[in-house]
Amino acid sequence: MTTLTVRKQDGAFVLDSGAGPRASLRTGWTWRCGEIRTGAGLWTVEPTDRRRIGFAAQAEHGAAVRLDPRRSHVPGPGGVAHWAFGRRGGELTRDGHRLAVRLSGRLGGPVRVEVTGEWAEVELVALTACFALMSRRRRQTLIMMAVIGSANGGPIG
């Protein structure tokens, strides 16, 4: 098993794999879309639905990674990939290989990625999974802020 860490650095989330070029994820304030940069190229990552259940990382030639509980796709040979997420983490499995992502308990804290087995484009897959989980967290925070704001009579000022 290999453990990777994603940390916020200079306005981006940087994947520290211990060797080779670093991969990074940049997002907007609402986390509606992002940009993943690895040694292999540049991908746009965004939700595939309004509720932010499915996510896809794609370049101009099509989707490279698709994470969805109903239908996932990751690069490389192998069978069907399965994506499941919970409150503070998610797990991608395929052919006995596992990629588990655990969010930190505090906002902005490091994200832990545990990789078991061989994965093609592991940096791209790991950062797409991180984006999926952090984007869902951001959406829930914004909804909670809107509900609290409307219950208190709206913004003051």
ChimeraX commands (.cxc) that place a marker at each C-alpha (Angstrom):
marker #1 position 0.00,0.00,0.00 radius 0.5
marker #1 position 1.19,3.51,-0.90 radius 0.5
marker #1 position 0.02,6.61,0.92 radius 0.5
marker #1 position -0.17,9.93,-0.91 radius 0.5
marker #1 position -0.95,13.31,0.62 radius 0.5
marker #1 position -2.76,16.28,-0.91 radius 0.5
marker #1 position -1.95,19.63,0.73 radius 0.5
marker #1 position -2.96,23.20,-0.01 radius 0.5
marker #1 position 0.03,25.17,-1.29 radius 0.5
marker #1 position 0.16,28.53,-3.09 radius 0.5
marker #1 position -3.56,28.54,-3.96 radius 0.5
marker #1 position -3.59,24.97,-5.30 radius 0.5
marker #1 position -3.93,21.49,-3.88 radius 0.5
marker #1 position -0.67,19.65,-4.52 radius 0.5
marker #1 position -0.33,15.85,-4.59 radius 0.5
marker #1 position 2.88,14.74,-2.96 radius 0.5
marker #1 position 3.72,11.32,-4.35 radius 0.5
marker #1 position 7.30,11.29,-3.09 radius 0.5
marker #1 position 8.83,10.89,-6.56 radius 0.5
marker #1 position 8.59,12.55,-9.94 radius 0.5
marker #1 position 6.77,15.72,-10.94 radius 0.5
marker #1 position 4.01,16.92,-8.66 radius 0.5
marker #1 position 0.40,17.00,-9.73 radius 0.5
marker #1 position -1.94,19.82,-8.70 radius 0.5
marker #1 position -5.59,20.79,-8.53 radius 0.5
marker #1 position -6.84,24.39,-8.83 radius 0.5
marker #1 position -10.46,25.32,-8.20 radius 0.5
marker #1 position -12.79,28.28,-8.07 radius 0.5
marker #1 position -14.42,29.58,-4.90 radius 0.5
marker #1 position -17.61,27.50,-5.33 radius 0.5
marker #1 position -15.77,24.34,-6.42 radius 0.5
marker #1 position -18.06,24.08,-9.45 radius 0.5
marker #1 position -15.12,23.19,-11.69 radius 0.5
marker #1 position -11.38,22.76,-11.42 radius 0.5
marker #1 position -8.19,22.14,-13.34 radius 0.5
marker #1 position -5.89,19.17,-12.76 radius 0.5
marker #1 position -2.31,19.37,-13.97 radius 0.5
marker #1 position -0.05,16.30,-14.03 radius 0.5
marker #1 position 3.14,15.43,-15.85 radius 0.5
marker #1 position 0.94,13.90,-18.57 radius 0.5
marker #1 position -1.19,16.98,-19.25 radius 0.5
marker #1 position -4.03,19.27,-18.23 radius 0.5
marker #1 position -7.63,18.21,-17.48 radius 0.5
marker #1 position -10.82,20.05,-16.59 radius 0.5
marker #1 position -12.74,18.43,-13.74 radius 0.5
marker #1 position -16.38,19.15,-12.97 radius 0.5
marker #1 position -19.57,17.55,-11.69 radius 0.5
marker #1 position -21.71,15.68,-14.19 radius 0.5
marker #1 position -24.97,16.47,-12.37 radius 0.5
marker #1 position -26.56,19.17,-10.20 radius 0.5
marker #1 position -26.31,17.25,-6.95 radius 0.5
marker #1 position -22.57,16.64,-7.44 radius 0.5
marker #1 position -22.78,12.87,-7.27 radius 0.5
marker #1 position -20.87,12.17,-10.48 radius 0.5
marker #1 position -17.62,13.84,-11.60 radius 0.5
marker #1 position -15.51,13.74,-14.75 radius 0.5
marker #1 position -11.99,14.84,-15.59 radius 0.5
marker #1 position -11.60,15.46,-19.30 radius 0.5
marker #1 position -9.29,16.90,-21.90 radius 0.5
marker #1 position -10.25,18.01,-25.39 radius 0.5
marker #1 position -10.38,14.38,-26.57 radius 0.5
marker #1 position -12.95,13.21,-24.00 radius 0.5
marker #1 position -13.34,12.00,-20.43 radius 0.5
marker #1 position -10.30,10.31,-18.92 radius 0.5
marker #1 position -11.83,9.70,-15.50 radius 0.5
marker #1 position -15.49,9.42,-14.57 radius 0.5
marker #1 position -16.48,8.80,-10.95 radius 0.5
marker #1 position -20.13,7.98,-10.42 radius 0.5
marker #1 position -21.72,5.39,-8.10 radius 0.5
marker #1 position -23.71,4.07,-11.08 radius 0.5
marker #1 position -21.04,4.12,-13.79 radius 0.5
marker #1 position -17.34,4.86,-13.32 radius 0.5
marker #1 position -14.43,4.78,-15.72 radius 0.5
marker #1 position -10.71,5.09,-15.04 radius 0.5
marker #1 position -7.75,4.80,-17.42 radius 0.5
marker #1 position -5.88,1.57,-17.94 radius 0.5
marker #1 position -6.82,-2.05,-18.45 radius 0.5
marker #1 position -9.16,-3.86,-16.13 radius 0.5
marker #1 position -12.75,-4.48,-15.29 radius 0.5
marker #1 position -15.48,-2.16,-14.15 radius 0.5
marker #1 position -14.52,0.48,-11.59 radius 0.5
marker #1 position -16.78,1.13,-8.59 radius 0.5
marker #1 position -16.94,4.53,-6.80 radius 0.5
marker #1 position -18.58,4.97,-3.40 radius 0.5
marker #1 position -18.42,8.01,-1.15 radius 0.5
marker #1 position -19.43,8.90,2.35 radius 0.5
marker #1 position -19.34,11.90,4.61 radius 0.5
marker #1 position -15.56,12.19,4.98 radius 0.5
marker #1 position -14.15,9.93,2.33 radius 0.5
marker #1 position -14.57,7.84,-0.74 radius 0.5
marker #1 position -13.29,4.63,-2.25 radius 0.5
marker #1 position -12.63,3.52,-5.81 radius 0.5
marker #1 position -12.17,-0.20,-6.46 radius 0.5
marker #1 position -11.38,-2.22,-9.56 radius 0.5
marker #1 position -10.20,-5.82,-9.92 radius 0.5
marker #1 position -9.15,-6.02,-6.25 radius 0.5
marker #1 position -7.21,-2.74,-6.41 radius 0.5
marker #1 position -8.30,0.08,-4.11 radius 0.5
marker #1 position -7.88,3.86,-3.96 radius 0.5
marker #1 position -9.28,5.29,-0.71 radius 0.5
marker #1 position -9.50,9.05,-0.08 radius 0.5
marker #1 position -9.97,10.43,3.44 radius 0.5
marker #1 position -10.68,14.12,4.00 radius 0.5
marker #1 position -9.23,15.87,7.01 radius 0.5
marker #1 position -11.56,16.70,9.89 radius 0.5
marker #1 position -10.73,20.38,9.48 radius 0.5
marker #1 position -11.22,22.51,6.38 radius 0.5
marker #1 position -8.00,23.00,4.46 radius 0.5
marker #1 position -6.32,20.09,6.22 radius 0.5
marker #1 position -4.33,17.45,4.31 radius 0.5
marker #1 position -6.17,14.78,2.36 radius 0.5
marker #1 position -4.90,11.21,2.69 radius 0.5
marker #1 position -4.98,8.90,-0.33 radius 0.5
marker #1 position -4.24,5.20,0.20 radius 0.5
marker #1 position -3.42,3.30,-2.98 radius 0.5
marker #1 position -3.44,-0.48,-3.12 radius 0.5
marker #1 position -2.50,-2.19,-6.36 radius 0.5
marker #1 position -1.60,-0.72,-9.74 radius 0.5
marker #1 position -3.49,2.25,-11.18 radius 0.5
marker #1 position -2.83,3.93,-14.52 radius 0.5
marker #1 position -2.66,7.75,-14.19 radius 0.5
marker #1 position -2.87,7.46,-10.40 radius 0.5
marker #1 position -2.28,11.22,-9.92 radius 0.5
marker #1 position -5.22,12.11,-12.18 radius 0.5
marker #1 position -7.52,9.54,-10.58 radius 0.5
marker #1 position -6.55,10.57,-7.02 radius 0.5
marker #1 position -7.02,14.30,-7.67 radius 0.5
marker #1 position -10.36,13.69,-9.39 radius 0.5
marker #1 position -11.52,11.76,-6.32 radius 0.5
marker #1 position -10.26,14.55,-4.04 radius 0.5
marker #1 position -12.11,17.14,-6.12 radius 0.5
marker #1 position -15.31,15.06,-5.97 radius 0.5
marker #1 position -15.25,14.83,-2.20 radius 0.5
marker #1 position -14.17,18.41,-1.52 radius 0.5
marker #1 position -16.68,19.79,-4.04 radius 0.5
marker #1 position -19.51,17.92,-2.32 radius 0.5
marker #1 position -18.32,19.25,1.04 radius 0.5
marker #1 position -18.25,22.81,-0.34 radius 0.5
marker #1 position -21.76,22.46,-1.79 radius 0.5
marker #1 position -23.09,21.28,1.58 radius 0.5
marker #1 position -21.40,24.22,3.34 radius 0.5
marker #1 position -22.90,26.75,0.90 radius 0.5
marker #1 position -26.37,25.21,1.29 radius 0.5
marker #1 position -26.05,25.31,5.07 radius 0.5
marker #1 position -24.98,28.97,4.94 radius 0.5
marker #1 position -27.98,29.82,2.72 radius 0.5
marker #1 position -30.42,28.04,5.05 radius 0.5
marker #1 position -29.00,29.76,8.13 radius 0.5
marker #1 position -29.02,33.12,6.34 radius 0.5
marker #1 position -32.65,32.76,5.28 radius 0.5
marker #1 position -33.71,31.59,8.76 radius 0.5
marker #1 position -32.14,34.70,10.28 radius 0.5
marker #1 position -33.87,37.05,7.87 radius 0.5
marker #1 position -31.06,37.27,5.33 radius 0.5
marker #1 position -27.76,39.10,5.39 radius 0.5
marker #1 position -27.27,42.08,7.64 radius 0.5
marker #1 position -25.87,45.23,6.17 radius 0.5
marker link #1:1,2 radius 0.2
marker link #1:2,3 radius 0.2
marker link #1:3,4 radius 0.2
marker link #1:4,5 radius 0.2
marker link #1:5,6 radius 0.2
marker link #1:6,7 radius 0.2
marker link #1:7,8 radius 0.2
marker link #1:8,9 radius 0.2
marker link #1:9,10 radius 0.2
marker link #1:10,11 radius 0.2
marker link #1:11,12 radius 0.2
marker link #1:12,13 radius 0.2
marker link #1:13,14 radius 0.2
marker link #1:14,15 radius 0.2
marker link #1:15,16 radius 0.2
marker link #1:16,17 radius 0.2
marker link #1:17,18 radius 0.2
marker link #1:18,19 radius 0.2
marker link #1:19,20 radius 0.2
marker link #1:20,21 radius 0.2
marker link #1:21,22 radius 0.2
marker link #1:22,23 radius 0.2
marker link #1:23,24 radius 0.2
marker link #1:24,25 radius 0.2
marker link #1:25,26 radius 0.2
marker link #1:26,27 radius 0.2
marker link #1:27,28 radius 0.2
marker link #1:28,29 radius 0.2
marker link #1:29,30 radius 0.2
marker link #1:30,31 radius 0.2
marker link #1:31,32 radius 0.2
marker link #1:32,33 radius 0.2
marker link #1:33,34 radius 0.2
marker link #1:34,35 radius 0.2
marker link #1:35,36 radius 0.2
marker link #1:36,37 radius 0.2
marker link #1:37,38 radius 0.2
marker link #1:38,39 radius 0.2
marker link #1:39,40 radius 0.2
marker link #1:40,41 radius 0.2
marker link #1:41,42 radius 0.2
marker link #1:42,43 radius 0.2
marker link #1:43,44 radius 0.2
marker link #1:44,45 radius 0.2
marker link #1:45,46 radius 0.2
marker link #1:46,47 radius 0.2
marker link #1:47,48 radius 0.2
marker link #1:48,49 radius 0.2
marker link #1:49,50 radius 0.2
marker link #1:50,51 radius 0.2
marker link #1:51,52 radius 0.2
marker link #1:52,53 radius 0.2
marker link #1:53,54 radius 0.2
marker link #1:54,55 radius 0.2
marker link #1:55,56 radius 0.2
marker link #1:56,57 radius 0.2
marker link #1:57,58 radius 0.2
marker link #1:58,59 radius 0.2
marker link #1:59,60 radius 0.2
marker link #1:60,61 radius 0.2
marker link #1:61,62 radius 0.2
marker link #1:62,63 radius 0.2
marker link #1:63,64 radius 0.2
marker link #1:64,65 radius 0.2
marker link #1:65,66 radius 0.2
marker link #1:66,67 radius 0.2
marker link #1:67,68 radius 0.2
marker link #1:68,69 radius 0.2
marker link #1:69,70 radius 0.2
marker link #1:70,71 radius 0.2
marker link #1:71,72 radius 0.2
marker link #1:72,73 radius 0.2
marker link #1:73,74 radius 0.2
marker link #1:74,75 radius 0.2
marker link #1:75,76 radius 0.2
marker link #1:76,77 radius 0.2
marker link #1:77,78 radius 0.2
marker link #1:78,79 radius 0.2
marker link #1:79,80 radius 0.2
marker link #1:80,81 radius 0.2
marker link #1:81,82 radius 0.2
marker link #1:82,83 radius 0.2
marker link #1:83,84 radius 0.2
marker link #1:84,85 radius 0.2
marker link #1:85,86 radius 0.2
marker link #1:86,87 radius 0.2
marker link #1:87,88 radius 0.2
marker link #1:88,89 radius 0.2
marker link #1:89,90 radius 0.2
marker link #1:90,91 radius 0.2
marker link #1:91,92 radius 0.2
marker link #1:92,93 radius 0.2
marker link #1:93,94 radius 0.2
marker link #1:94,95 radius 0.2
marker link #1:95,96 radius 0.2
marker link #1:96,97 radius 0.2
marker link #1:97,98 radius 0.2
marker link #1:98,99 radius 0.2
marker link #1:99,100 radius 0.2
marker link #1:100,101 radius 0.2
marker link #1:101,102 radius 0.2
marker link #1:102,103 radius 0.2
marker link #1:103,104 radius 0.2
marker link #1:104,105 radius 0.2
marker link #1:105,106 radius 0.2
marker link #1:106,107 radius 0.2
marker link #1:107,108 radius 0.2
marker link #1:108,109 radius 0.2
marker link #1:109,110 radius 0.2
marker link #1:110,111 radius 0.2
marker link #1:111,112 radius 0.2
marker link #1:112,113 radius 0.2
marker link #1:113,114 radius 0.2
marker link #1:114,115 radius 0.2
marker link #1:115,116 radius 0.2
marker link #1:116,117 radius 0.2
marker link #1:117,118 radius 0.2
marker link #1:118,119 radius 0.2
marker link #1:119,120 radius 0.2
marker link #1:120,121 radius 0.2
marker link #1:121,122 radius 0.2
marker link #1:122,123 radius 0.2
marker link #1:123,124 radius 0.2
marker link #1:124,125 radius 0.2
marker link #1:125,126 radius 0.2
marker link #1:126,127 radius 0.2
marker link #1:127,128 radius 0.2
marker link #1:128,129 radius 0.2
marker link #1:129,130 radius 0.2
marker link #1:130,131 radius 0.2
marker link #1:131,132 radius 0.2
marker link #1:132,133 radius 0.2
marker link #1:133,134 radius 0.2
marker link #1:134,135 radius 0.2
marker link #1:135,136 radius 0.2
marker link #1:136,137 radius 0.2
marker link #1:137,138 radius 0.2
marker link #1:138,139 radius 0.2
marker link #1:139,140 radius 0.2
marker link #1:140,141 radius 0.2
marker link #1:141,142 radius 0.2
marker link #1:142,143 radius 0.2
marker link #1:143,144 radius 0.2
marker link #1:144,145 radius 0.2
marker link #1:145,146 radius 0.2
marker link #1:146,147 radius 0.2
marker link #1:147,148 radius 0.2
marker link #1:148,149 radius 0.2
marker link #1:149,150 radius 0.2
marker link #1:150,151 radius 0.2
marker link #1:151,152 radius 0.2
marker link #1:152,153 radius 0.2
marker link #1:153,154 radius 0.2
marker link #1:154,155 radius 0.2
marker link #1:155,156 radius 0.2
marker link #1:156,157 radius 0.2
view
